[in-house]
Amino acid sequence: MHMAGRLVHRITREDTGNRVSIRIHLPDGGFTDIVGVLESWDDGVLTVRRRDGREARVEESSIVASRVVPDVPPRRGGAASGRTP
């Protein structure tokens, strides 16, 4: 038996400065996820700074789920890091 996961909106204004994952309901009926640092939450609009530096503005009313997530771990050494042995 397959049970669907519950969608829970867990972040609050007090999470400003933390890395968050937010799932929003799109106008076309679909969903998308936004991950980044919650920079502000004013007048029902959240501002999230993505890893690439882009800013996403999210209407609080469009949020269907959210949570605080751990920071991205630093990359380990190896060929991809450009470090030499």
N, C-alpha and C positions, 0 to 999 in steps of 0.2 A: 504494500500500500504506500503510495507516494503522498507525502504531506508537504504542502507548500510552506515556505518560510514566512514568518511574520515580518512585515515592514514596520520598523519602529523609528520614530524621529527622536533621537537622543540628545542632540546638541542644544546648547543654550547660549545666550549672549556671553555667559561667563567662559565659554570655550574660545573666545577671541584670542588669537595668538597660537592656537593649536592647529595641527594638521587634521583635516576632516575629510570624510567622504559623504557626499550628498547625492541622493537619487531624486531626480525631479521628473514630474509628469510633463511631457511635451504637448503642445497644442494639437499635434496630429494623433494623439492618443498613445504614443510610445513613451519610453523612458530613456534617460541618459544619466550617467554618473559624472560628477565633478569632484576631483580630488585636489586639495591644496590647503594652504594656510588661510584660516578664517581671519580676515583683516578687520572687518567691521560688520555690524548688524544694526542698522538704523532705519527707522520708519518702515519696517517690514521688508527691507532689502538687505541681503547678505552680500558681502564682497569677499571673494575667494581668490587668492593669488596662486595660480598653477605653477608647477615646477619650472616650466619654460618662461615664466615671468608674466604671462598673459593674465589679465584680470577677468574674472567671471562675476557678473552680477546676477543674483538669484532672488526671485520673488519668494518670500517665505510661504506664501499660499500654494506654490507649486511643489513644495517639498513633500515627498511621500516617505522618505527614510533618510536617516543621517546617523553618523557616529564619529567619534574621535578615533583616528588611526595612528599607529606608530610612525615616527619619522622614517624616511627612506634610509636604509643602512648605507654606509660608505662603500664604494666599490673596492673589491679585493684586488690584490696584485695579480699580475699575469700579463699575457701578450696584449690584451685589449687595453690595459691601463697605461701602456707606453713606458712602463718601468723596465729596466734591464736588470738581469740577475747579477 
